[in-house]
Amino acid sequence: MTTSSDHADPSTQPEDTGTNLLPEQARATVEEIKADNAALEEQNQIVEAQAEAVAEQARQLAEVTEEVLEELRENHEG
């Protein structure tokens, strides 16, 4: 027959210190991943803004280039 003191004795319980740490470690890992994701999202927003700026500069350059080409054609023909 087992008594309640047998259940409270750590020497009779399976060693589970690793599993006790696992949830805490898992939470720490989740927090680390969340922080990494937040940093990546911030970087993504920066890169998107830079890409939009570069695309706008490319559009402007293409427009100016077309205007210069038209002027050159007109000068060459005239």
PDB file of N, CA, C and O in Angstrom:
ATOM      1  N   MET A   1       0.837  -1.168   0.000  1.00  0.00           N
ATOM      2  CA  MET A   1       0.000   0.000   0.000  1.00  0.00           C
ATOM      3  C   MET A   1       0.886   1.237   0.000  1.00  0.00           C
ATOM      4  O   MET A   1       1.884   1.288   0.719  1.00  0.00           O
ATOM      5  N   THR A   2       0.525   2.238  -0.805  1.00  0.00           N
ATOM      6  CA  THR A   2       1.309   3.473  -0.864  1.00  0.00           C
ATOM      7  C   THR A   2       0.638   4.539  -0.038  1.00  0.00           C
ATOM      8  O   THR A   2      -0.587   4.625   0.044  1.00  0.00           O
ATOM      9  N   THR A   3       1.459   5.327   0.557  1.00  0.00           N
ATOM     10  CA  THR A   3       0.938   6.425   1.366  1.00  0.00           C
ATOM     11  C   THR A   3       1.155   7.731   0.615  1.00  0.00           C
ATOM     12  O   THR A   3       1.873   7.769  -0.384  1.00  0.00           O
ATOM     13  N   SER A   4       0.542   8.781   1.090  1.00  0.00           N
ATOM     14  CA  SER A   4       0.696  10.072   0.435  1.00  0.00           C
ATOM     15  C   SER A   4       2.123  10.575   0.548  1.00  0.00           C
ATOM     16  O   SER A   4       2.564  11.362  -0.290  1.00  0.00           O
ATOM     17  N   SER A   5       2.848  10.142   1.555  1.00  0.00           N
ATOM     18  CA  SER A   5       4.235  10.576   1.690  1.00  0.00           C
ATOM     19  C   SER A   5       5.099   9.946   0.615  1.00  0.00           C
ATOM     20  O   SER A   5       6.118  10.524   0.237  1.00  0.00           O
ATOM     21  N   ASP A   6       4.718   8.755   0.102  1.00  0.00           N
ATOM     22  CA  ASP A   6       5.472   8.126  -0.980  1.00  0.00           C
ATOM     23  C   ASP A   6       5.386   8.981  -2.253  1.00  0.00           C
ATOM     24  O   ASP A   6       6.362   9.099  -2.995  1.00  0.00           O
ATOM     25  N   HIS A   7       4.237   9.563  -2.492  1.00  0.00           N
ATOM     26  CA  HIS A   7       4.065  10.374  -3.702  1.00  0.00           C
ATOM     27  C   HIS A   7       4.808  11.699  -3.594  1.00  0.00           C
ATOM     28  O   HIS A   7       5.222  12.260  -4.609  1.00  0.00           O
ATOM     29  N   ALA A   8       4.979  12.193  -2.408  1.00  0.00           N
ATOM     30  CA  ALA A   8       5.651  13.473  -2.225  1.00  0.00           C
ATOM     31  C   ALA A   8       7.164  13.321  -2.223  1.00  0.00           C
ATOM     32  O   ALA A   8       7.879  14.310  -2.383  1.00  0.00           O
ATOM     33  N   ASP A   9       7.659  12.119  -2.046  1.00  0.00           N
ATOM     34  CA  ASP A   9       9.101  11.881  -1.989  1.00  0.00           C
ATOM     35  C   ASP A   9       9.682  11.991  -3.399  1.00  0.00           C
ATOM     36  O   ASP A   9       9.325  11.199  -4.271  1.00  0.00           O
ATOM     37  N   PRO A  10      10.564  12.952  -3.636  1.00  0.00           N
ATOM     38  CA  PRO A  10      11.120  13.128  -4.970  1.00  0.00           C
ATOM     39  C   PRO A  10      11.913  11.921  -5.453  1.00  0.00           C
ATOM     40  O   PRO A  10      12.004  11.690  -6.658  1.00  0.00           O
ATOM     41  N   SER A  11      12.479  11.159  -4.548  1.00  0.00           N
ATOM     42  CA  SER A  11      13.279  10.012  -4.967  1.00  0.00           C
ATOM     43  C   SER A  11      12.420   8.911  -5.579  1.00  0.00           C
ATOM     44  O   SER A  11      12.940   8.072  -6.314  1.00  0.00           O
ATOM     45  N   THR A  12      11.115   8.891  -5.295  1.00  0.00           N
ATOM     46  CA  THR A  12      10.241   7.872  -5.863  1.00  0.00           C
ATOM     47  C   THR A  12       9.582   8.352  -7.149  1.00  0.00           C
ATOM     48  O   THR A  12       8.985   7.553  -7.870  1.00  0.00           O
ATOM     49  N   GLN A  13       9.682   9.634  -7.442  1.00  0.00           N
ATOM     50  CA  GLN A  13       9.084  10.185  -8.655  1.00  0.00           C
ATOM     51  C   GLN A  13      10.095  10.094  -9.798  1.00  0.00           C
ATOM     52  O   GLN A  13      11.301  10.193  -9.570  1.00  0.00           O
ATOM     53  N   PRO A  14       9.610   9.907 -11.022  1.00  0.00           N
ATOM     54  CA  PRO A  14      10.543   9.918 -12.154  1.00  0.00           C
ATOM     55  C   PRO A  14      11.195  11.286 -12.263  1.00  0.00           C
ATOM     56  O   PRO A  14      10.576  12.311 -11.975  1.00  0.00           O
ATOM     57  N   GLU A  15      12.440  11.287 -12.680  1.00  0.00           N
ATOM     58  CA  GLU A  15      13.163  12.551 -12.807  1.00  0.00           C
ATOM     59  C   GLU A  15      12.587  13.312 -13.993  1.00  0.00           C
ATOM     60  O   GLU A  15      12.641  12.834 -15.126  1.00  0.00           O
ATOM     61  N   ASP A  16      12.045  14.476 -13.739  1.00  0.00           N
ATOM     62  CA  ASP A  16      11.421  15.249 -14.811  1.00  0.00           C
ATOM     63  C   ASP A  16      11.904  16.695 -14.812  1.00  0.00           C
ATOM     64  O   ASP A  16      11.175  17.587 -15.245  1.00  0.00           O
ATOM     65  N   THR A  17      13.110  16.937 -14.339  1.00  0.00           N
ATOM     66  CA  THR A  17      13.597  18.310 -14.335  1.00  0.00           C
ATOM     67  C   THR A  17      13.714  18.844 -15.755  1.00  0.00           C
ATOM     68  O   THR A  17      13.490  20.033 -15.983  1.00  0.00           O
ATOM     69  N   GLY A  18      14.060  17.992 -16.713  1.00  0.00           N
ATOM     70  CA  GLY A  18      14.143  18.433 -18.103  1.00  0.00           C
ATOM     71  C   GLY A  18      12.795  18.840 -18.649  1.00  0.00           C
ATOM     72  O   GLY A  18      12.699  19.829 -19.375  1.00  0.00           O
ATOM     73  N   THR A  19      11.754  18.105 -18.320  1.00  0.00           N
ATOM     74  CA  THR A  19      10.424  18.457 -18.821  1.00  0.00           C
ATOM     75  C   THR A  19       9.868  19.672 -18.088  1.00  0.00           C
ATOM     76  O   THR A  19       9.069  20.420 -18.651  1.00  0.00           O
ATOM     77  N   ASN A  20      10.278  19.876 -16.848  1.00  0.00           N
ATOM     78  CA  ASN A  20       9.845  21.087 -16.143  1.00  0.00           C
ATOM     79  C   ASN A  20      10.444  22.321 -16.793  1.00  0.00           C
ATOM     80  O   ASN A  20       9.810  23.376 -16.824  1.00  0.00           O
ATOM     81  N   LEU A  21      11.648  22.200 -17.307  1.00  0.00           N
ATOM     82  CA  LEU A  21      12.299  23.335 -17.955  1.00  0.00           C
ATOM     83  C   LEU A  21      11.778  23.542 -19.372  1.00  0.00           C
ATOM     84  O   LEU A  21      11.823  24.658 -19.890  1.00  0.00           O
ATOM     85  N   LEU A  22      11.294  22.500 -19.991  1.00  0.00           N
ATOM     86  CA  LEU A  22      10.877  22.591 -21.383  1.00  0.00           C
ATOM     87  C   LEU A  22       9.840  23.674 -21.630  1.00  0.00           C
ATOM     88  O   LEU A  22      10.035  24.474 -22.545  1.00  0.00           O
ATOM     89  N   PRO A  23       8.762  23.752 -20.884  1.00  0.00           N
ATOM     90  CA  PRO A  23       7.805  24.824 -21.163  1.00  0.00           C
ATOM     91  C   PRO A  23       8.424  26.215 -21.039  1.00  0.00           C
ATOM     92  O   PRO A  23       8.139  27.098 -21.847  1.00  0.00           O
ATOM     93  N   GLU A  24       9.266  26.409 -20.034  1.00  0.00           N
ATOM     94  CA  GLU A  24       9.918  27.710 -19.882  1.00  0.00           C
ATOM     95  C   GLU A  24      10.846  27.969 -21.064  1.00  0.00           C
ATOM     96  O   GLU A  24      10.883  29.074 -21.605  1.00  0.00           O
ATOM     97  N   GLN A  25      11.589  26.946 -21.456  1.00  0.00           N
ATOM     98  CA  GLN A  25      12.485  27.095 -22.604  1.00  0.00           C
ATOM     99  C   GLN A  25      11.684  27.330 -23.880  1.00  0.00           C
ATOM    100  O   GLN A  25      12.067  28.130 -24.733  1.00  0.00           O
ATOM    101  N   ALA A  26      10.579  26.625 -23.991  1.00  0.00           N
ATOM    102  CA  ALA A  26       9.735  26.808 -25.171  1.00  0.00           C
ATOM    103  C   ALA A  26       9.182  28.223 -25.208  1.00  0.00           C
ATOM    104  O   ALA A  26       9.145  28.845 -26.269  1.00  0.00           O
ATOM    105  N   ARG A  27       8.757  28.731 -24.075  1.00  0.00           N
ATOM    106  CA  ARG A  27       8.247  30.111 -24.031  1.00  0.00           C
ATOM    107  C   ARG A  27       9.348  31.095 -24.407  1.00  0.00           C
ATOM    108  O   ARG A  27       9.117  32.060 -25.135  1.00  0.00           O
ATOM    109  N   ALA A  28      10.536  30.836 -23.903  1.00  0.00           N
ATOM    110  CA  ALA A  28      11.653  31.728 -24.238  1.00  0.00           C
ATOM    111  C   ALA A  28      11.942  31.674 -25.737  1.00  0.00           C
ATOM    112  O   ALA A  28      12.225  32.699 -26.356  1.00  0.00           O
ATOM    113  N   THR A  29      11.871  30.486 -26.312  1.00  0.00           N
ATOM    114  CA  THR A  29      12.101  30.345 -27.742  1.00  0.00           C
ATOM    115  C   THR A  29      11.021  31.063 -28.536  1.00  0.00           C
ATOM    116  O   THR A  29      11.315  31.730 -29.528  1.00  0.00           O
ATOM    117  N   VAL A  30       9.786  30.931 -28.106  1.00  0.00           N
ATOM    118  CA  VAL A  30       8.682  31.616 -28.781  1.00  0.00           C
ATOM    119  C   VAL A  30       8.890  33.123 -28.716  1.00  0.00           C
ATOM    120  O   VAL A  30       8.704  33.816 -29.717  1.00  0.00           O
ATOM    121  N   GLU A  31       9.267  33.632 -27.568  1.00  0.00           N
ATOM    122  CA  GLU A  31       9.506  35.078 -27.432  1.00  0.00           C
ATOM    123  C   GLU A  31      10.652  35.525 -28.330  1.00  0.00           C
ATOM    124  O   GLU A  31      10.596  36.598 -28.932  1.00  0.00           O
ATOM    125  N   GLU A  32      11.683  34.702 -28.416  1.00  0.00           N
ATOM    126  CA  GLU A  32      12.822  35.024 -29.282  1.00  0.00           C
ATOM    127  C   GLU A  32      12.370  35.064 -30.744  1.00  0.00           C
ATOM    128  O   GLU A  32      12.752  35.962 -31.494  1.00  0.00           O
ATOM    129  N   ILE A  33      11.565  34.096 -31.138  1.00  0.00           N
ATOM    130  CA  ILE A  33      11.060  34.058 -32.510  1.00  0.00           C
ATOM    131  C   ILE A  33      10.169  35.260 -32.781  1.00  0.00           C
ATOM    132  O   ILE A  33      10.243  35.857 -33.855  1.00  0.00           O
ATOM    133  N   LYS A  34       9.330  35.621 -31.819  1.00  0.00           N
ATOM    134  CA  LYS A  34       8.476  36.801 -31.986  1.00  0.00           C
ATOM    135  C   LYS A  34       9.316  38.061 -32.161  1.00  0.00           C
ATOM    136  O   LYS A  34       9.005  38.913 -32.994  1.00  0.00           O
ATOM    137  N   ALA A  35      10.369  38.173 -31.380  1.00  0.00           N
ATOM    138  CA  ALA A  35      11.246  39.349 -31.493  1.00  0.00           C
ATOM    139  C   ALA A  35      11.934  39.364 -32.855  1.00  0.00           C
ATOM    140  O   ALA A  35      12.049  40.412 -33.491  1.00  0.00           O
ATOM    141  N   ASP A  36      12.389  38.195 -33.295  1.00  0.00           N
ATOM    142  CA  ASP A  36      13.023  38.094 -34.614  1.00  0.00           C
ATOM    143  C   ASP A  36      12.029  38.464 -35.709  1.00  0.00           C
ATOM    144  O   ASP A  36      12.371  39.187 -36.645  1.00  0.00           O
ATOM    145  N   ASN A  37      10.802  37.969 -35.590  1.00  0.00           N
ATOM    146  CA  ASN A  37       9.773  38.279 -36.585  1.00  0.00           C
ATOM    147  C   ASN A  37       9.469  39.767 -36.616  1.00  0.00           C
ATOM    148  O   ASN A  37       9.296  40.344 -37.690  1.00  0.00           O
ATOM    149  N   ALA A  38       9.402  40.389 -35.454  1.00  0.00           N
ATOM    150  CA  ALA A  38       9.142  41.830 -35.398  1.00  0.00           C
ATOM    151  C   ALA A  38      10.269  42.603 -36.072  1.00  0.00           C
ATOM    152  O   ALA A  38      10.023  43.560 -36.806  1.00  0.00           O
ATOM    153  N   ALA A  39      11.499  42.185 -35.821  1.00  0.00           N
ATOM    154  CA  ALA A  39      12.642  42.848 -36.454  1.00  0.00           C
ATOM    155  C   ALA A  39      12.607  42.646 -37.964  1.00  0.00           C
ATOM    156  O   ALA A  39      12.890  43.572 -38.725  1.00  0.00           O
ATOM    157  N   LEU A  40      12.262  41.449 -38.393  1.00  0.00           N
ATOM    158  CA  LEU A  40      12.176  41.178 -39.823  1.00  0.00           C
ATOM    159  C   LEU A  40      11.049  41.981 -40.470  1.00  0.00           C
ATOM    160  O   LEU A  40      11.201  42.475 -41.588  1.00  0.00           O
ATOM    161  N   GLU A  41       9.938  42.111 -39.783  1.00  0.00           N
ATOM    162  CA  GLU A  41       8.817  42.900 -40.309  1.00  0.00           C
ATOM    163  C   GLU A  41       9.229  44.360 -40.456  1.00  0.00           C
ATOM    164  O   GLU A  41       8.896  45.007 -41.449  1.00  0.00           O
ATOM    165  N   GLU A  42       9.945  44.871 -39.478  1.00  0.00           N
ATOM    166  CA  GLU A  42      10.426  46.254 -39.550  1.00  0.00           C
ATOM    167  C   GLU A  42      11.374  46.418 -40.734  1.00  0.00           C
ATOM    168  O   GLU A  42      11.269  47.386 -41.488  1.00  0.00           O
ATOM    169  N   GLN A  43      12.297  45.474 -40.898  1.00  0.00           N
ATOM    170  CA  GLN A  43      13.217  45.522 -42.034  1.00  0.00           C
ATOM    171  C   GLN A  43      12.458  45.421 -43.351  1.00  0.00           C
ATOM    172  O   GLN A  43      12.798  46.096 -44.322  1.00  0.00           O
ATOM    173  N   ASN A  44      11.432  44.580 -43.382  1.00  0.00           N
ATOM    174  CA  ASN A  44      10.622  44.421 -44.588  1.00  0.00           C
ATOM    175  C   ASN A  44       9.951  45.734 -44.967  1.00  0.00           C
ATOM    176  O   ASN A  44       9.911  46.095 -46.144  1.00  0.00           O
ATOM    177  N   GLN A  45       9.423  46.450 -43.979  1.00  0.00           N
ATOM    178  CA  GLN A  45       8.777  47.731 -44.251  1.00  0.00           C
ATOM    179  C   GLN A  45       9.775  48.749 -44.789  1.00  0.00           C
ATOM    180  O   GLN A  45       9.462  49.527 -45.691  1.00  0.00           O
ATOM    181  N   ILE A  46      10.971  48.733 -44.228  1.00  0.00           N
ATOM    182  CA  ILE A  46      12.023  49.649 -44.702  1.00  0.00           C
ATOM    183  C   ILE A  46      12.389  49.333 -46.141  1.00  0.00           C
ATOM    184  O   ILE A  46      12.500  50.231 -46.976  1.00  0.00           O
ATOM    185  N   VAL A  47      12.575  48.045 -46.424  1.00  0.00           N
ATOM    186  CA  VAL A  47      12.957  47.628 -47.770  1.00  0.00           C
ATOM    187  C   VAL A  47      11.843  47.941 -48.770  1.00  0.00           C
ATOM    188  O   VAL A  47      12.121  48.367 -49.891  1.00  0.00           O
ATOM    189  N   GLU A  48      10.588  47.733 -48.376  1.00  0.00           N
ATOM    190  CA  GLU A  48       9.467  48.060 -49.264  1.00  0.00           C
ATOM    191  C   GLU A  48       9.447  49.547 -49.581  1.00  0.00           C
ATOM    192  O   GLU A  48       9.223  49.933 -50.728  1.00  0.00           O
ATOM    193  N   ALA A  49       9.678  50.381 -48.582  1.00  0.00           N
ATOM    194  CA  ALA A  49       9.702  51.822 -48.808  1.00  0.00           C
ATOM    195  C   ALA A  49      10.851  52.197 -49.747  1.00  0.00           C
ATOM    196  O   ALA A  49      10.690  53.040 -50.629  1.00  0.00           O
ATOM    197  N   GLN A  50      11.996  51.572 -49.552  1.00  0.00           N
ATOM    198  CA  GLN A  50      13.135  51.838 -50.436  1.00  0.00           C
ATOM    199  C   GLN A  50      12.842  51.378 -51.857  1.00  0.00           C
ATOM    200  O   GLN A  50      13.195  52.062 -52.817  1.00  0.00           O
ATOM    201  N   ALA A  51      12.202  50.231 -51.994  1.00  0.00           N
ATOM    202  CA  ALA A  51      11.859  49.715 -53.322  1.00  0.00           C
ATOM    203  C   ALA A  51      10.879  50.652 -54.021  1.00  0.00           C
ATOM    204  O   ALA A  51      11.006  50.900 -55.220  1.00  0.00           O
ATOM    205  N   GLU A  52       9.910  51.169 -53.283  1.00  0.00           N
ATOM    206  CA  GLU A  52       8.960  52.120 -53.869  1.00  0.00           C
ATOM    207  C   GLU A  52       9.681  53.383 -54.331  1.00  0.00           C
ATOM    208  O   GLU A  52       9.383  53.917 -55.399  1.00  0.00           O
ATOM    209  N   ALA A  53      10.623  53.854 -53.532  1.00  0.00           N
ATOM    210  CA  ALA A  53      11.378  55.054 -53.906  1.00  0.00           C
ATOM    211  C   ALA A  53      12.214  54.794 -55.161  1.00  0.00           C
ATOM    212  O   ALA A  53      12.278  55.644 -56.050  1.00  0.00           O
ATOM    213  N   VAL A  54      12.842  53.646 -55.234  1.00  0.00           N
ATOM    214  CA  VAL A  54      13.653  53.301 -56.403  1.00  0.00           C
ATOM    215  C   VAL A  54      12.764  53.166 -57.640  1.00  0.00           C
ATOM    216  O   VAL A  54      13.131  53.617 -58.725  1.00  0.00           O
ATOM    217  N   ALA A  55      11.600  52.546 -57.473  1.00  0.00           N
ATOM    218  CA  ALA A  55      10.672  52.402 -58.601  1.00  0.00           C
ATOM    219  C   ALA A  55      10.216  53.767 -59.107  1.00  0.00           C
ATOM    220  O   ALA A  55      10.114  53.976 -60.316  1.00  0.00           O
ATOM    221  N   GLU A  56       9.943  54.692 -58.199  1.00  0.00           N
ATOM    222  CA  GLU A  56       9.544  56.047 -58.593  1.00  0.00           C
ATOM    223  C   GLU A  56      10.686  56.750 -59.322  1.00  0.00           C
ATOM    224  O   GLU A  56      10.461  57.428 -60.325  1.00  0.00           O
ATOM    225  N   GLN A  57      11.905  56.589 -58.822  1.00  0.00           N
ATOM    226  CA  GLN A  57      13.057  57.186 -59.502  1.00  0.00           C
ATOM    227  C   GLN A  57      13.229  56.593 -60.898  1.00  0.00           C
ATOM    228  O   GLN A  57      13.567  57.309 -61.841  1.00  0.00           O
ATOM    229  N   ALA A  58      12.999  55.303 -61.029  1.00  0.00           N
ATOM    230  CA  ALA A  58      13.106  54.651 -62.334  1.00  0.00           C
ATOM    231  C   ALA A  58      12.046  55.193 -63.295  1.00  0.00           C
ATOM    232  O   ALA A  58      12.336  55.434 -64.467  1.00  0.00           O
ATOM    233  N   ARG A  59      10.822  55.384 -62.803  1.00  0.00           N
ATOM    234  CA  ARG A  59       9.760  55.954 -63.645  1.00  0.00           C
ATOM    235  C   ARG A  59      10.131  57.368 -64.108  1.00  0.00           C
ATOM    236  O   ARG A  59       9.949  57.723 -65.272  1.00  0.00           O
ATOM    237  N   GLN A  60      10.654  58.160 -63.174  1.00  0.00           N
ATOM    238  CA  GLN A  60      11.048  59.523 -63.520  1.00  0.00           C
ATOM    239  C   GLN A  60      12.187  59.517 -64.535  1.00  0.00           C
ATOM    240  O   GLN A  60      12.183  60.305 -65.481  1.00  0.00           O
ATOM    241  N   LEU A  61      13.147  58.644 -64.342  1.00  0.00           N
ATOM    242  CA  LEU A  61      14.276  58.543 -65.266  1.00  0.00           C
ATOM    243  C   LEU A  61      13.793  58.121 -66.651  1.00  0.00           C
ATOM    244  O   LEU A  61      14.239  58.663 -67.662  1.00  0.00           O
ATOM    245  N   ALA A  62      12.889  57.162 -66.689  1.00  0.00           N
ATOM    246  CA  ALA A  62      12.350  56.713 -67.975  1.00  0.00           C
ATOM    247  C   ALA A  62      11.611  57.852 -68.671  1.00  0.00           C
ATOM    248  O   ALA A  62      11.727  58.019 -69.886  1.00  0.00           O
ATOM    249  N   GLU A  63      10.862  58.627 -67.913  1.00  0.00           N
ATOM    250  CA  GLU A  63      10.124  59.752 -68.482  1.00  0.00           C
ATOM    251  C   GLU A  63      11.073  60.803 -69.049  1.00  0.00           C
ATOM    252  O   GLU A  63      10.888  61.277 -70.170  1.00  0.00           O
ATOM    253  N   VAL A  64      12.077  61.159 -68.278  1.00  0.00           N
ATOM    254  CA  VAL A  64      13.050  62.162 -68.732  1.00  0.00           C
ATOM    255  C   VAL A  64      13.821  61.642 -69.938  1.00  0.00           C
ATOM    256  O   VAL A  64      14.082  62.390 -70.880  1.00  0.00           O
ATOM    257  N   THR A  65      14.181  60.379 -69.913  1.00  0.00           N
ATOM    258  CA  THR A  65      14.910  59.790 -71.034  1.00  0.00           C
ATOM    259  C   THR A  65      14.073  59.847 -72.307  1.00  0.00           C
ATOM    260  O   THR A  65      14.584  60.171 -73.379  1.00  0.00           O
ATOM    261  N   GLU A  66      12.793  59.533 -72.186  1.00  0.00           N
ATOM    262  CA  GLU A  66      11.893  59.595 -73.354  1.00  0.00           C
ATOM    263  C   GLU A  66      11.792  61.023 -73.877  1.00  0.00           C
ATOM    264  O   GLU A  66      11.795  61.242 -75.088  1.00  0.00           O
ATOM    265  N   GLU A  67      11.704  61.989 -72.976  1.00  0.00           N
ATOM    266  CA  GLU A  67      11.630  63.388 -73.398  1.00  0.00           C
ATOM    267  C   GLU A  67      12.901  63.806 -74.128  1.00  0.00           C
ATOM    268  O   GLU A  67      12.836  64.485 -75.152  1.00  0.00           O
ATOM    269  N   VAL A  68      14.052  63.403 -73.606  1.00  0.00           N
ATOM    270  CA  VAL A  68      15.330  63.741 -74.247  1.00  0.00           C
ATOM    271  C   VAL A  68      15.422  63.083 -75.612  1.00  0.00           C
ATOM    272  O   VAL A  68      15.867  63.709 -76.574  1.00  0.00           O
ATOM    273  N   LEU A  69      15.006  61.830 -75.707  1.00  0.00           N
ATOM    274  CA  LEU A  69      15.032  61.143 -77.000  1.00  0.00           C
ATOM    275  C   LEU A  69      14.142  61.836 -78.021  1.00  0.00           C
ATOM    276  O   LEU A  69      14.515  61.974 -79.186  1.00  0.00           O
ATOM    277  N   GLU A  70      12.962  62.271 -77.581  1.00  0.00           N
ATOM    278  CA  GLU A  70      12.051  62.979 -78.481  1.00  0.00           C
ATOM    279  C   GLU A  70      12.686  64.280 -78.970  1.00  0.00           C
ATOM    280  O   GLU A  70      12.597  64.613 -80.151  1.00  0.00           O
ATOM    281  N   GLU A  71      13.324  65.010 -78.065  1.00  0.00           N
ATOM    282  CA  GLU A  71      13.987  66.258 -78.462  1.00  0.00           C
ATOM    283  C   GLU A  71      15.110  65.987 -79.448  1.00  0.00           C
ATOM    284  O   GLU A  71      15.278  66.717 -80.424  1.00  0.00           O
ATOM    285  N   LEU A  72      15.883  64.929 -79.190  1.00  0.00           N
ATOM    286  CA  LEU A  72      16.978  64.590 -80.102  1.00  0.00           C
ATOM    287  C   LEU A  72      16.442  64.219 -81.484  1.00  0.00           C
ATOM    288  O   LEU A  72      17.022  64.604 -82.499  1.00  0.00           O
ATOM    289  N   ARG A  73      15.352  63.483 -81.527  1.00  0.00           N
ATOM    290  CA  ARG A  73      14.762  63.088 -82.817  1.00  0.00           C
ATOM    291  C   ARG A  73      14.291  64.350 -83.569  1.00  0.00           C
ATOM    292  O   ARG A  73      14.518  64.498 -84.770  1.00  0.00           O
ATOM    293  N   GLU A  74      13.623  65.257 -82.817  1.00  0.00           N
ATOM    294  CA  GLU A  74      13.133  66.481 -83.440  1.00  0.00           C
ATOM    295  C   GLU A  74      14.280  67.323 -83.985  1.00  0.00           C
ATOM    296  O   GLU A  74      14.192  67.870 -85.085  1.00  0.00           O
ATOM    297  N   ASN A  75      15.359  67.423 -83.208  1.00  0.00           N
ATOM    298  CA  ASN A  75      16.521  68.203 -83.646  1.00  0.00           C
ATOM    299  C   ASN A  75      17.199  67.545 -84.829  1.00  0.00           C
ATOM    300  O   ASN A  75      17.683  68.238 -85.724  1.00  0.00           O
ATOM    301  N   HIS A  76      17.245  66.246 -84.852  1.00  0.00           N
ATOM    302  CA  HIS A  76      17.896  65.516 -85.943  1.00  0.00           C
ATOM    303  C   HIS A  76      17.080  65.630 -87.228  1.00  0.00           C
ATOM    304  O   HIS A  76      17.649  65.735 -88.315  1.00  0.00           O
ATOM    305  N   GLU A  77      15.759  65.611 -87.114  1.00  0.00           N
ATOM    306  CA  GLU A  77      14.871  65.700 -88.271  1.00  0.00           C
ATOM    307  C   GLU A  77      14.786  67.146 -88.793  1.00  0.00           C
ATOM    308  O   GLU A  77      14.633  67.370 -89.994  1.00  0.00           O
ATOM    309  N   GLY A  78      14.883  68.077 -87.916  1.00  0.00           N
ATOM    310  CA  GLY A  78      14.654  69.465 -88.279  1.00  0.00           C
ATOM    311  C   GLY A  78      15.882  70.145 -88.688  1.00  0.00           C
ATOM    312  O   GLY A  78      15.850  71.328 -89.025  1.00  0.00           O
TER     313      GLY A  78
END
